[in-house]
């Protein structure tokens, strides 16, 4: 299962995760400005997760799943 997941995510462009992190930050800011503070905190915490997934994706592309 992990190998098929890695094969599918390897097809995604690396900058997709960066844009997802920026979208999370922008969404958090929008929620914060609309006074939905709990939602803003929840969405804002997605950014580090997206960035870590992007790093993992890049490492898998460079070294393969066995090299990580």
C-alpha positions in Angstrom: 0.0 0.0 0.0 2.8 2.4 0.8 4.5 1.8 -2.5 1.3 2.5 -4.5 0.8 5.7 -2.4 4.3 6.8 -3.2 3.9 6.1 -6.9 0.7 8.2 -7.0 2.2 11.1 -5.1 5.3 11.1 -7.2 3.1 12.1 -10.1 2.2 15.3 -8.4 4.3 18.4 -9.0 6.5 19.3 -6.0 5.2 22.9 -5.8 1.6 21.7 -5.3 2.4 21.2 -1.6 3.9 24.7 -1.4 0.8 26.2 -2.9 -1.4 24.2 -0.6 0.5 25.6 2.4 0.1 29.1 1.0 -3.6 28.4 0.5 -3.9 27.2 4.1 -2.3 30.4 5.4 -4.6 32.5 3.2 -7.6 30.6 4.3 -6.6 31.0 7.9 -6.2 34.7 7.5 -9.6 35.0 5.8 -11.2 33.0 8.6 -9.5 35.1 11.2 -10.6 38.3 9.6 -14.2 37.0 9.6 -13.8 36.4 13.4 -13.9 32.6 13.1 -10.9 32.1 15.3 -11.2 28.3 15.9 -11.6 27.7 12.2 -8.6 29.9 11.5 -6.4 28.0 13.9 -7.5 24.7 12.5 -6.9 25.6 8.9 -3.6 27.4 9.8 -2.2 24.3 11.3 -2.4 22.5 7.9 0.5 24.6 6.5 3.4 22.7 8.2 1.8 19.4 7.3 1.7 20.4 3.6 5.3 21.5 3.8 6.4 18.3 5.3 4.5 16.3 2.7 6.3 18.3 0.0 9.7 17.6 1.5 8.9 13.9 1.7 7.6 13.9 -1.8 10.8 15.5 -3.0 13.0 13.0 -1.1 11.0 10.1 -2.6 11.5 11.6 -6.1 15.3 12.0 -5.6 16.1 8.9 -3.7 13.2 6.5 -4.0 11.2 5.0 -1.2 14.1 2.8 -0.1 16.5 5.6 0.3 14.4 7.7 2.7 
